[in-house]
Amino acid sequence: MPNSLHVVSLKPELNEQNQLELEMKVAADNRAGAVDLVHRMEGSKHFQRTQLVGEQSQENGQGVSATISALYIPDAADRSGK
């Protein structure tokens, strides 16, 4: 997680294929923090189809809020309980 980024909300849902979709709302000092998180998630084996789906400037002009969506893919060890 980038230092300048804060998770505001996390909304997990199962899609029609029974996959766990995450919608994450984040706040950052600037757009680069949200983009950095998307890149980190893209490089992880636990997430697929990660994308920045929306962003807007904060009301006070200090920072950015963004929405990121991704599929969460637990690894085999997590599913087996080990």
Residue pairs with C-beta under 8 A, 6 or more apart in sequence:
1 7
1 37
1 40
2 28
2 33
2 36
2 37
2 40
4 28
4 29
4 30
4 33
5 26
5 27
5 28
5 33
5 34
5 36
5 37
6 26
6 27
6 28
7 24
7 25
7 26
8 25
8 26
8 27
8 65
9 24
9 25
10 22
10 23
10 24
10 25
11 22
11 23
11 24
11 25
12 20
12 21
12 22
12 72
13 20
13 21
13 23
14 20
14 21
15 21
15 71
19 71
19 72
19 73
20 71
20 72
21 69
21 70
21 71
21 72
22 69
22 70
22 71
22 72
23 67
23 68
23 69
24 67
24 68
24 69
24 70
25 65
25 66
25 67
25 68
26 33
26 34
26 37
26 65
26 66
26 67
26 68
27 58
27 63
27 64
27 65
27 66
28 34
28 63
28 64
28 65
28 66
29 62
29 63
29 64
30 63
30 64
31 55
31 64
31 66
33 64
34 52
34 55
34 64
34 66
34 68
35 52
37 68
38 50
38 51
38 52
38 68
41 47
41 50
41 68
41 70
42 50
45 73
45 75
46 72
46 73
46 74
46 75
47 70
47 71
47 72
47 73
48 70
48 71
48 73
49 69
49 70
49 71
50 68
50 69
50 70
51 68
51 69
51 70
52 66
52 67
52 68
53 67
53 68
53 69
54 66
54 67
55 64
55 65
55 66
55 67
56 64
56 65
56 66
57 63
57 64
58 64
58 65
